[in-house]
Amino acid sequence: MNSSQLGSFVSQAFQTRSVEISFLGYTGETLYNALYHRLEDLLDHAGPTRRVSIRMLVPDFGQPMTVPSKVGDEGRPEDDEEFRKRMEQRCREYDNILSELAERLNAMGRLTVQCEYRLYPGIPRDKICIFNRELVLHGLYDVSARMRLHHLGDEYYDPKGYRTDLNVWSREGTAAAEAAVSTWNKHFNDLWALAKRPGWRQQTTP
């Protein structure tokens, strides 16, 4: 499947009383858009949902990186702090918007919503989405993808998440698929426990 189809998986996940969505990847823009609209819908129509937990693992853009980076001579990656800051600001905005929505929903008293971002070291290689611990989507970013901010400007290594093809594993599938789901859940939980909270987050949500 293609990453552009994430919205249908988000909608399906919200059909349960307790919703848990975990993400590991680049900026999470595709998933953010789907989550924003679904959480906004809860303001008027909570449906069966009573608890929502969203965990977003994104790269630590405060560290030098080879992806994203500027394309240098002979295609060599050159760390670009300004470009990294652009990506960090994007994640920060997503975090702020989702967290504000969560606060509005919590204030209504009908349900509990928690959204948290944490940072992992290294480049965005894997894209992982886990829905209610039952369904896992996994794909690999094209780390060679390039883009320009301006026509004829510098080129940057900048993976396009919405173009990433994803494999799907479900606990309702084969025994091998169920084992894969368990492995990915443990892997994400371990990474989450090791990840640090971003500097833009002052609160210490557990």
Backbone hydrogen bonds in HBPLUS format (Angstrom, degrees):
<---DONOR---> <-ACCEPTOR-->    atom                        ^
c    i                          cat <-CA-CA->   ^        H-A-AA   ^      H-
h    n   atom  resd res      DA  || num        DHA   H-A  angle D-A-AA Bond
n    s   type  num  typ     dist DA aas  dist angle  dist       angle   num
A0166-LEU N   A0001-MET O   2.75 MM 165  5.31 167.9  1.76 154.0 158.4     1
A0005-GLN N   A0002-ASN O   2.99 MM   3  5.82 169.4  2.00 126.2 129.6     2
A0003-SER N   A0164-THR O   3.15 MM 161  5.68 134.5  2.37 145.3 158.0     3
A0006-LEU N   A0003-SER O   3.12 MM   3  5.57 159.3  2.17 122.0 121.6     4
A0008-SER N   A0005-GLN O   3.26 MM   3  6.04 140.9  2.42 120.0 126.5     5
A0009-PHE N   A0006-LEU O   2.99 MM   3  5.32 124.5  2.31 106.8 121.0     6
A0010-VAL N   A0006-LEU O   3.03 MM   4  6.39 153.8  2.10 155.1 163.4     7
A0011-SER N   A0007-GLY O   2.98 MM   4  6.23 164.9  2.00 151.9 155.3     8
A0012-GLN N   A0008-SER O   3.06 MM   4  6.20 154.8  2.13 138.6 145.5     9
A0013-ALA N   A0009-PHE O   2.96 MM   4  6.15 153.6  2.03 143.7 150.7    10
A0014-PHE N   A0010-VAL O   3.17 MM   4  6.45 142.6  2.31 147.2 156.5    11
A0015-GLN N   A0012-GLN O   3.11 MM   3  5.48 160.2  2.15 114.8 117.0    12
A0050-ARG N   A0017-ARG O   2.78 MM  33  5.33 170.4  1.79 146.4 143.8    13
A0051-ARG N   A0017-ARG O   3.16 MM  34  6.56 150.0  2.26 162.2 162.1    14
A0019-VAL N   A0051-ARG O   2.77 MM  32  6.03 175.0  1.77 158.0 158.8    15
A0053-SER N   A0019-VAL O   2.84 MM  34  6.19 149.5  1.93 148.3 158.5    16
A0132-ASN N   A0020-GLU O   2.60 MM 112  4.61 163.9  1.62 162.0 161.6    17
A0021-ILE N   A0053-SER O   2.92 MM  32  6.35 163.2  1.94 166.5 172.1    18
A0055-ARG N   A0021-ILE O   2.94 MM  34  6.40 161.3  1.98 157.9 163.9    19
A0022-SER N   A0130-ILE O   2.95 MM 108  5.03 159.8  1.99 143.5 150.1    20
A0130-ILE N   A0022-SER O   2.83 MM 108  5.03 160.5  1.87 147.9 152.5    21
A0023-PHE N   A0055-ARG O   2.83 MM  32  6.20 147.8  1.94 156.0 166.7    22
A0057-LEU N   A0023-PHE O   2.73 MM  34  5.87 162.5  1.76 148.9 155.1    23
A0024-LEU N   A0128-ILE O   2.90 MM 104  5.04 152.4  1.98 145.1 149.2    24
A0128-ILE N   A0024-LEU O   2.83 MM 104  5.04 164.9  1.85 152.1 156.3    25
A0025-GLY N   A0057-LEU O   3.12 MM  32  6.54 153.3  2.20 164.4 170.8    26
A0032-TYR N   A0028-GLY O   2.78 MM   4  5.87 159.4  1.82 157.5 164.8    27
A0033-ASN N   A0029-GLU O   3.06 MM   4  6.26 163.2  2.08 153.5 155.4    28
A0035-LEU N   A0031-LEU O   2.87 MM   4  6.10 162.8  1.90 158.7 164.1    29
A0036-TYR N   A0032-TYR O   2.81 MM   4  5.95 162.8  1.84 159.1 163.2    30
A0037-HIS N   A0033-ASN O   3.37 MM   4  6.55 168.8  2.38 145.7 147.4    31
A0038-ARG N   A0034-ALA O   3.13 MM   4  6.29 155.9  2.19 144.5 151.8    32
A0039-LEU N   A0035-LEU O   2.84 MM   4  5.97 165.8  1.86 158.3 161.4    33
A0040-GLU N   A0036-TYR O   2.94 MM   4  6.07 155.8  2.00 146.6 154.0    34
A0041-ASP N   A0037-HIS O   3.07 MM   4  6.25 147.4  2.18 139.0 146.8    35
A0042-LEU N   A0039-LEU O   3.02 MM   3  5.14 129.5  2.28  97.3 110.9    36
A0043-LEU N   A0040-GLU O   3.12 MM   3  5.56 150.3  2.21 108.6 116.7    37
A0044-ASP N   A0041-ASP O   3.13 MM   3  5.80 145.8  2.25 114.6 121.9    38
A0045-HIS N   A0041-ASP O   2.84 MM   4  5.91 162.3  1.87 155.1 160.3    39
A0049-THR N   A0046-ALA O   3.23 MM   3  5.78 135.5  2.44 140.8 137.1    40
A0112-THR N   A0050-ARG O   2.93 MM  62  6.29 156.9  1.99 142.3 145.6    41
A0052-VAL N   A0112-THR O   2.76 MM  60  6.22 155.7  1.82 160.1 166.0    42
A0114-GLN N   A0052-VAL O   2.82 MM  62  6.15 154.0  1.89 149.6 158.2    43
A0054-ILE N   A0114-GLN O   2.81 MM  60  6.16 158.4  1.86 156.4 163.8    44
A0116-GLU N   A0054-ILE O   2.98 MM  62  6.37 156.9  2.04 156.9 163.3    45
A0056-MET N   A0116-GLU O   2.93 MM  60  6.25 161.7  1.96 160.6 164.7    46
A0118-ARG N   A0056-MET O   2.90 MM  62  6.31 155.5  1.96 161.7 164.4    47
A0058-VAL N   A0118-ARG O   3.02 MM  60  6.45 162.2  2.05 165.1 164.8    48
A0120-TYR N   A0058-VAL O   2.99 MM  62  6.18 149.7  2.08 140.4 148.6    49
A0060-ASP N   A0120-TYR O   2.88 MM  60  5.56 130.1  2.13 156.4 150.1    50
A0063-GLN N   A0060-ASP O   3.22 MM   3  6.06 166.5  2.24 124.1 125.3    51
A0069-SER N   A0157-TYR O   3.33 MM  88  5.29 143.8  2.47 127.8 136.6    52
A0157-TYR N   A0069-SER O   2.74 MM  88  5.29 152.3  1.81 150.3 159.6    53
A0070-LYS N   A0078-GLU O   2.84 MM   8  4.99 160.5  1.87 154.2 147.9    54
A0078-GLU N   A0070-LYS O   2.74 MM   8  4.99 154.6  1.81 152.2 158.3    55
A0071-VAL N   A0155-GLU O   2.87 MM  84  5.41 173.2  1.88 135.6 136.3    56
A0072-GLY N   A0076-ARG O   2.57 MM   4  4.85 155.3  1.62 154.5 160.3    57
A0075-GLY N   A0072-GLY O   3.12 MM   3  5.32 136.2  2.32 136.6 128.6    58
A0076-ARG N   A0073-ASP O   3.07 MM   3  5.74 169.3  2.08 120.9 124.4    59
A0084-ARG N   A0080-ASP O   3.04 MM   4  6.34 159.3  2.08 153.5 159.9    60
A0085-LYS N   A0081-GLU O   2.91 MM   4  6.15 152.9  1.99 148.3 155.6    61
A0086-ARG N   A0082-GLU O   3.11 MM   4  6.43 140.6  2.28 137.5 147.6    62
A0086-ARG N   A0083-PHE O   3.10 MM   3  5.04 122.5  2.44  92.5 107.1    63
A0087-MET N   A0083-PHE O   3.18 MM   4  6.58 153.0  2.25 148.2 154.1    64
A0088-GLU N   A0084-ARG O   2.88 MM   4  6.20 157.4  1.94 151.1 158.2    65
A0089-GLN N   A0085-LYS O   2.87 MM   4  5.98 157.8  1.92 145.3 150.9    66
A0090-ARG N   A0086-ARG O   3.11 MM   4  6.33 147.6  2.22 139.3 147.8    67
A0091-CYS N   A0087-MET O   3.10 MM   4  6.45 161.7  2.13 150.7 154.2    68
A0092-ARG N   A0088-GLU O   2.86 MM   4  6.09 155.1  1.92 149.3 157.3    69
A0093-GLU N   A0089-GLN O   2.91 MM   4  6.13 154.3  1.98 146.5 152.3    70
A0094-TYR N   A0090-ARG O   3.03 MM   4  6.36 159.9  2.07 150.1 155.4    71
A0095-ASP N   A0091-CYS O   2.88 MM   4  6.09 162.5  1.91 151.4 156.4    72
A0096-ASN N   A0092-ARG O   2.90 MM   4  6.12 164.2  1.92 150.6 154.7    73
A0097-ILE N   A0093-GLU O   2.96 MM   4  6.13 166.1  1.98 153.4 156.7    74
A0098-LEU N   A0094-TYR O   2.97 MM   4  6.11 171.6  1.98 155.1 157.7    75
A0099-SER N   A0095-ASP O   2.87 MM   4  5.91 157.6  1.92 149.6 156.7    76
A0100-GLU N   A0096-ASN O   2.93 MM   4  6.06 153.7  2.00 145.1 151.8    77
A0101-LEU N   A0097-ILE O   3.04 MM   4  6.27 156.1  2.10 145.8 152.4    78
A0102-ALA N   A0098-LEU O   2.89 MM   4  6.15 153.5  1.96 145.0 152.7    79
A0103-GLU N   A0099-SER O   2.94 MM   4  6.23 152.5  2.02 145.5 152.3    80
A0104-ARG N   A0100-GLU O   3.05 MM   4  6.34 156.1  2.10 147.0 152.9    81
A0105-LEU N   A0101-LEU O   2.97 MM   4  6.25 156.9  2.02 150.7 157.1    82
A0106-ASN N   A0102-ALA O   2.84 MM   4  6.05 158.6  1.88 151.6 157.8    83
A0107-ALA N   A0103-GLU O   2.96 MM   4  6.08 149.6  2.06 143.4 151.3    84
A0108-MET N   A0105-LEU O   3.19 MM   3  5.39 142.9  2.33 100.1 110.3    85
A0109-GLY N   A0106-ASN O   3.07 MM   3  5.53 148.3  2.17 109.2 118.0    86
A0119-LEU N   A0196-LYS O   2.81 MM  77  5.38 165.0  1.84 157.8 163.0    87
A0196-LYS N   A0119-LEU O   3.29 MM  77  5.38 142.3  2.44 146.7 145.8    88
A0141-TYR N   A0125-ARG O   2.87 MM  16  5.39 165.3  1.90 155.5 160.1    89
A0127-LYS N   A0139-GLY O   2.83 MM  12  5.18 161.6  1.86 152.8 150.9    90
A0139-GLY N   A0127-LYS O   2.95 MM  12  5.18 147.1  2.06 143.9 152.9    91
A0129-CYS N   A0137-LEU O   2.90 MM   8  5.05 157.7  1.95 145.8 151.3    92
A0137-LEU N   A0129-CYS O   2.79 MM   8  5.05 164.9  1.81 155.5 160.5    93
A0131-PHE N   A0135-LEU O   2.84 MM   4  5.17 164.2  1.87 153.7 159.1    94
A0134-GLU N   A0131-PHE O   2.99 MM   3  6.03 158.4  2.04 132.0 134.5    95
A0135-LEU N   A0131-PHE O   3.24 MM   4  5.17 152.7  2.32 138.3 145.4    96
A0171-ARG N   A0134-GLU O   3.04 MM  37  5.52 150.7  2.13 157.9 163.5    97
A0136-VAL N   A0169-TRP O   2.86 MM  33  5.13 165.6  1.88 151.1 155.9    98
A0169-TRP N   A0136-VAL O   2.82 MM  33  5.13 159.4  1.86 152.4 159.0    99
A0138-HIS N   A0167-ASN O   2.92 MM  29  5.23 155.4  1.98 143.9 152.0   100
A0167-ASN N   A0138-HIS O   2.71 MM  29  5.23 170.7  1.72 150.2 147.6   101
A0145-ALA N   A0142-ASP O   3.13 MM   3  5.64 168.4  2.14 117.1 120.4   102
A0158-ASP N   A0145-ALA O   2.96 MM  13  5.80 151.6  2.05 137.4 146.4   103
A0147-MET N   A0156-TYR O   2.90 MM   9  5.35 142.1  2.05 142.2 154.2   104
A0156-TYR N   A0147-MET O   2.76 MM   9  5.35 149.1  1.86 153.9 164.3   105
A0153-GLY N   A0150-HIS O   2.80 MM   3  4.98 157.1  1.85 132.3 130.8   106
A0163-ARG N   A0160-LYS O   3.12 MM   3  5.68 154.2  2.19 113.1 120.8   107
A0164-THR N   A0161-GLY O   2.98 MM   3  5.20 161.5  2.02 111.0 117.0   108
A0173-GLY N   A0170-SER O   3.00 MM   3  5.33 161.4  2.04 113.4 116.2   109
A0178-GLU N   A0174-THR O   2.96 MM   4  6.29 156.8  2.01 150.1 156.2   110
A0179-ALA N   A0175-ALA O   2.98 MM   4  6.19 152.5  2.05 143.7 151.1   111
A0180-ALA N   A0176-ALA O   2.95 MM   4  6.21 150.0  2.04 142.8 151.1   112
A0181-VAL N   A0177-ALA O   2.96 MM   4  6.27 155.0  2.03 149.6 155.7   113
A0182-SER N   A0178-GLU O   3.09 MM   4  6.37 159.5  2.13 146.2 151.1   114
A0183-THR N   A0179-ALA O   2.96 MM   4  6.20 155.7  2.02 147.1 153.9   115
A0184-TRP N   A0180-ALA O   2.91 MM   4  6.16 163.1  1.94 154.4 158.2   116
A0185-ASN N   A0181-VAL O   2.96 MM   4  6.14 157.9  2.01 149.4 155.6   117
A0186-LYS N   A0182-SER O   3.07 MM   4  6.29 163.4  2.10 148.5 152.3   118
A0187-HIS N   A0183-THR O   2.90 MM   4  6.09 161.5  1.93 149.4 155.3   119
A0188-PHE N   A0184-TRP O   2.90 MM   4  6.05 166.0  1.92 151.2 154.4   120
A0189-ASN N   A0185-ASN O   2.99 MM   4  6.15 169.0  2.00 150.9 154.3   121
A0190-ASP N   A0186-LYS O   2.89 MM   4  6.06 155.8  1.95 151.9 158.2   122
A0191-LEU N   A0187-HIS O   3.01 MM   4  6.25 162.1  2.04 150.0 154.7   123
A0192-TRP N   A0188-PHE O   2.80 MM   4  6.00 158.7  1.84 156.5 163.2   124
A0193-ALA N   A0189-ASN O   3.04 MM   4  6.19 154.7  2.11 142.7 148.5   125
A0194-LEU N   A0190-ASP O   3.22 MM   4  6.46 141.5  2.38 140.8 150.5   126
A0194-LEU N   A0191-LEU O   3.16 MM   3  5.16 126.3  2.47  94.3 108.0   127
A0195-ALA N   A0191-LEU O   2.92 MM   4  6.01 130.3  2.17 144.4 158.1   128
A0195-ALA N   A0192-TRP O   3.26 MM   3  5.10 134.7  2.48  92.6 104.6   129
A0201-ARG N   A0198-PRO O   3.03 MM   3  5.56 160.6  2.07 114.6 120.8   130
